[in-house]
Amino acid sequence: MTGFALGLRGRLLLAFAVLGLTTTALVAGVSYGQARTVILQKAQDAAVLSLVDEVKRLPPVRELPPSQDQLDAIARVVSAGPDPSVVAYRGAGASSIGITLGDIPADLRSAVPGGRVVWQRVSDGGTPVLAIGTQLLAERPDGGTEPTGIEVYRLHPLGEEQHSIDQLAALAWSTGAASLVLAVLLALLAARGVLRPVRELGRAARRLGEGHLTTRATVRGSDELAGVAQIFNQTAERLEHQVGELRRMEADARRFVADVSHELRTPLAAMTAVTDVLDEEAARLPGDAGKAARLVSQETQNLAHLVEDLIEISRFDAGTAALSLDEIDVGAAIRATLRARGWAEQVDTELPAGIVARLDPRRLDVVVANLVGNALRHGATPVSVRLRAAPGWVEVTVADHGPGLPPEVLARAFDRFYKADSARSRSDGAGLGLAIALENARLHGGTLVAGNGSPRGAVFTLRLPSGGEA
């Protein structure tokens, strides 16, 4: 197996599942990102504004550098809330509550001397924390402000916000799972709606292929599948009409052949009686008259054989051919066939005695005579006939040492009126012998197979059930 092909149901399920997952992932991802940004931005803004408000409430700085008591006082004011803070002067002296100056990121501390409020999100033991820093400003006599060098830092935990974000992520995953289940259910419903008419079309096509020409598909709605069902019904209707015409023409042809063959029997019987007289007188007739008499006699016999073959073929076609079974010694029956036609001295035989089968002696005689006659006429000596028995079967093999059968002849050896050499328009027989032999084998429930031997020669193998008709 070189690959795995999904059926229509599988492709629909896969398409709906991919579409559902893609849509859910896109919507949930965008929603999660926006909600995360909003939550963090609100928490960040609130923490920054809180620190700015607390810094504004501090009394003016009047002494620089500040004493440790001033730093401690500032630290107590800005640490009044739940967030830990630290106050330092130019990165040296510090007063801290809950944290130390070392807990503040270095890049944040380097940005604070500019006098701006800066912040940065960091992680503290896996918990996100917002670090905020600013520098206190002092009023100048001219009404302006100048940096004091006093730096205030605060760490605001974002655990609650992170919990809310985690809940959003869980909700996004839950939504994705629910969407996948919904997509699969929708795919199943869609597949059922699509596959039901497809299955009905498949069953109808199968029945039509089995020969039920009256089969029609049910047309539902007006969609594309309904159009396919209508086209199928139109095709089936035309096929039924054409096959009916062909069957009628075939039946007429068979009836015509049978009628003509039967009608020819009476004049042929009279002609055969005349040819018997001509055969007796042909030796005494002079020159061309004798040749003409012998030619008329031979052609009359050929015509009589053709008529008998056509009648036999018409019986097979009409289904009226019947077996007259009897327990016979197959080897003895084959020897009798060879003796009756004067072939006993020309054919090598291997016919063990005691092989008994329930067969139709007349039809066995027709098959063996046809096979041996063809081998003698179109093959090369020595011609052999061999008989062997197998459990439930008897097998007769007729072989010659001629050039064998070309592939194109093997494919058509049992076709009616087929001759391997199209130039043999006046050869003995009409190309019906092998066709009749095959029908006789089938009537017994057996087989007849043509092939080539090794190293050369044609081989025909007849297998018949030893118990009679299969």
N, C-alpha and C positions, 0 to 999 in steps of 0.2 A: 504494500500500500504506500503510494508515494505522497499522499496528501489527505487532508480531511475536509470534506465539503459539507457545509451546513445546509440543512434543508430550509424551505421557505419559513417554517415556524421558527427555527433557530435564528435565521437572519432577522426576522421581525423582532424577536426577543432581544437579540443583541443590539439592534438599531435603537429600540426604545430604551434599553438600559443605558447605552452610551449617551443618548440624547438626554435622558433624565439626570444621569450623573453629571454630565457636562453643564447642563443648565443649573442644577443645584449647586455644583461647585462654584460656578461663576457668580450666581446670585449670593450664595452664602459667603463666598470670599470677599466680594465687594462690600456686602453688609457688615461682615465682621471687621474688615479694615476700617470702614467709616466709623462704626460704633467704637472701636478701640481708640481711634484717633480722638473722637469726641470725648470719651471718658477720660483719657489721659490729659487731653487739653484742659478740660474743666478742672481736674485735680491739680494740674500744674498752675493754672491761672489763680485758683483759690489759694494755693500755698504761697505763691509769689506775692499776691495782694496782701495776704495776712502778714507776711514778713515786712512788706513795705509800710503797712499801717503801723505796725509795732515800732519800726525804726523812726517813723515820723513822730511818735509819741515820746521819744527819748528827749531829755532836756539837752540844751545846747552844750556842746563840748567847749569848755573854756580853758582847758589846760592841756598842752601837748609838750612832751609826750604824756599820755594819761598815766595815772598811778594804777596800781593793781586794784585798789578799792574801786576806782572808776570802772575798770574793766569788769570787775565782779558785779557791780551794780547794773551795768549794761547787760551783762549775761543773764542776770535774774529777770530783767524786763523782757528780753526777747525769748526767754525760755519759759515764759508763763504758761504757754500752751503745752500740748502733749508731745511736741516734736523736740528732740534733743538739739542743742545749739552750742556753738563755741564762738568766743570773741577774742580776736588777736589784734596786736598792734604791729603793723608792717611785718607780719609773719613771724614775730618773735614772741614777746610776752603774750600769754593767752589765759583766758578764764573759760572753763567749759562746764557744761552740765549734760551729762549723758554720753558725750562723745569727746574725742580729742581732735586736735588739728590734723593728726595723721589720718583720720577717717575721711578727710575731704580730698577729692581727686586733685592731683597736682595741676592739671591743665585748667581746672575751675579756679584754683587759687591764683594762678598766673593771670587770669582774666579779670579778677576783681579790682586791682588797683586802678583800673580805668574809670572807676566811679559808676559803672553801670550795674544793674541787677542781672546776674547771670544764673543759669541753672543747667543741670545735666542729670540725666537718668543713669543710675548705676545699679549694680546688684550687690546685695548684702546677704550672703548666705543663701542665695537662691531667691530672695525676696527683692522685688524691685523697689528702689528708693530714689526720691527726687532730691538731689543736692542743690541748695540755693545759696548764693553768696552775693554780698554787696558791701560797699564802703560808706561809712558815715561821712557826711559833708558838713563843713562849718561855714557860717556866714561871715563874709568879709565886711569891713566898714562901708565899702561902696555899695553894699546890697547884694553882691554876688556870693557865690559859694566856692569853696575849695576843698579838696580831699583832706581828710584828717589822718589817714593811714590806719584808722580803726576799722577792721574787717569783721563782718558778722556772717556766720555760716549756720545753716540749718539743714537737717536731714528730715525729709517728710516721707514716711513709709507709704508705699502704694499697694499694700497687701489687699485691701478691700477692693481697690480698682482691679487688681489682677484677678481676684476671685470673680468679679463681675465679667471680666474678659474671658476667663475660663468657662464660665457658664454660657457665654455667647458661643464659644467654640463648641461646647457640648451640644448646644441647641442646633448649631450648624450641622454637626455630624448626625444628630437625630433627624433633622430635616432631610439630609441627604439619604439616610437609610429609608425613611418613609417615602421619599420621592422614588427611590429605586424600587421599592415594593409596589408603589402605585404604577410606575412605568411597566413593570413586569405584568401586573394585572391588565393594564391597558393593552399591552402587547399580546397577551393571551386572548383578550376579547377581539382585538383586530385580526389576529391570526385565525381565530375561529371563524370570524366573518368572511375572511378571504379564502381560507383553506376549504371550507365546506363546499362552495361551488367548484373549487379546483378538484377536490376529491370526487365530486359527482361527475365532473367532466372526465376524470381519469377512469372511473368505473364504466362510464358510457363508452369511452374509447376502447377499453378492454373488451367489453361485450361486443362492440362493433367488430373488433379484430377477431373475435372468436366466431364470427359469422352471424350474429344476431342483428341483421340489417334493419330491423324495425326499431332499434334502440334510439331514443332521443334524450337529449339533456333538458333539464328543467331550467327555464329562463325566469330569473328573478330580477326585478328592477330594470334600470336602464343604464347601468354603469358599463365599464369596459368588459368585466367578466360576463355580463349579460350579453354583450355583443359577441364575445367569443362563443358562448353557448348557442347563439342564433346561427353563427357561421358553421358551427359543428353540426347543427341540425340540418342546415341547408346542404352541407357536404354529404351527410349521411343519407339524406333523401335522394340526392343525385346518384350516390353510390348504389343505393338500393335499386333505383331504376335501371342503372347501367348493368349491374350484376344480374338483375332479372332478365334483361334483354339478352345478355350473354348466355344465361342458362337456357333461355328459350331457344336461342339459336343452336346451342350445343345439343339440346334435346332433339331439335328438328334434324340436325345433321346425323345424329346417331340413328334416329328413326329412318332417315333416308337411306343410310348405309345398310341397315338391317333389312329394310324393304327391298332395296335393289339386290342385295345378296340372295335373299330368298327367291326373288323373281328370276334370278339368273340360274338357279339350281335346275329348273325343269329343262330349259334349252341346253344347258351344259350336260345334263344326263344324256340327251339325244346326241349331242356332239361327241360325247365320250364313246357312245356306241358306234358312231361312224368312224371315229379315229381308231377303234379296235380293228375295224375292217381294213382301214388304210394301213395300219401296222402290218397286217397279214399280207397285204398286197404290195407294200412298199418295195420289198426285195425284188419283185418281178416287174416293177415299173421302170421304164427306161429313164436314165439321166436325170434331168431337172424335175421330171414328174415324181421320181422317187424321193428326191430331196425335199420337194414341196410337201409331199405326203408326210414325211417324217417331221418337217417343221410344223405343219398344222397339228400333228399329233402332240408334239412337245408343247407347243403354245397352249393347246387346249388343256393339257394336264396342268400347266402353270396357272392358267385361268381358274381351273377347278380348285387348285390349292389356295389361290388368292381368295376365292369366294368363301371357302371353308374357314380361312383365317379371319376374314371380315365378319363372318357370322359368329365366330368364337369371340372376337373382340367386342362385338355388339352385346353379347351375353354378359361379358365382364362389365361393360359400361352400364348396362341396365340392372346389374346386380342379380341376374337370374342364373349365373353359373353356379353349379352345385357339385359337391364331391360325392363320389360313390366309393366309400372307404371299405377296405378289406385288409385282413392280415396277410401280408405277403413277405416272401423272402426277397429283400431288396436286391441282393446280388444276382439271384436267379432272374429277376425281372429285368435287370440291366442287360444281362447276357442275352435274354430273349429279344430285347430291342436291337442289339447289335446283329444277331443272327437274322432277324426278319429283314434287315436292310442290307445284308451282305457285307457287314463291316467287321465281323468277328476276327478275320485274319489281318485286318489293317490296324487294329487297335490293341495296344498293350493294356492289360487289365489287372487290377488287384482287387478282387471282389471276394472277401471272406464269406464263407457260408455261415448260415445261422443268424445273420443279422435280420431280424424281423421287425417290421413297422406297420402301423395301420395307415395306409395311404390309398390314394386313388390310382390304380394301376395304369389306366388310360392316360391320365394327366402326367404321371411319372414318365411314361413312354414318350409323350410329346416333348417334355423338357429335355430328357437325355438325348433323344434323336436330334433335336435342334442343336444342342451344344456340340455333340460329336460331329454332326453334319457340317456345322460352321468350321470346326477345327480342321476337318479333312479338306474342305473347299478353300478356305482362306489362310490356313496355317501351313505347317510343314510337319512331315513325319519325323520321329514317331509321335503319335497321338496316344495319350494314356488316360484311362478312367480308373479312379481309385475310390474305394468305399471304406469308410470307417464309422464306428459307432461311438457316441458319447452319451453320458447320462441324459436321457430324455430326448436325444437328437440322433439323426443319421446325417452324414455328410458325404456328398459325392463331389469329387474334383475331376474336372476335365481340363487337360493341358495339352498344348502342342509345342513344337520347337520352331515356330515361325518367327517373324520379326517382332511380334508382340503388338500391343495396341498403343498408338500415340496418345498423349494426354487429352487432346481434343476429342478423340474417339471414345476414350474411357468415360468421359463426362456425358456422352450421348449414346452409349452402346445400347441402351434399352429403350431409346425413343422410337416411336412408331414411324415407319417408312424411312428410317435413317439408314444410309449406306455410307461406309467409311470412304469409299471411292465414288465420288459423284459422277465419274465418267462411266461407271458400270450401270448404265441405264437399262441394259438388256440382260442383266445378270439373273441367275436363278433366284426366285423369291422376290418379295416386295418390301423387305425390311420389317416384317411383322413378327418373325420367328422369336427373336429375343424378347420382344414386348410380351408375346403370349407366354413364353417360358416364365418370365417374371411374374405375370399375373397368376399363373398356376402355382408358383411357389408361395405367393402371398395368400392365395386361397387356402392352402394347407396351413397357413400360419408360419411359413418359413421365409427364408431370404435367398436371394441369388445375387452374387457379387462378382464383378469383373475386375481383373487385375493382370499383372504381368509377373512371370516367374523369373527365377534367377538361374542362369545368366540371361535367358531370353525365352520368348514364347508367351502366348496368352494363357491365362488361367481363369476358369470360371468355377466358382464354389457354390454348390447348392446345399443348404441346410434345411432339413425338414424335421418337424417334431415326430418322434417315433410313436406317439400315442394318438396321432390323428390331428384334426384341426385344432389350432391353439385358440 
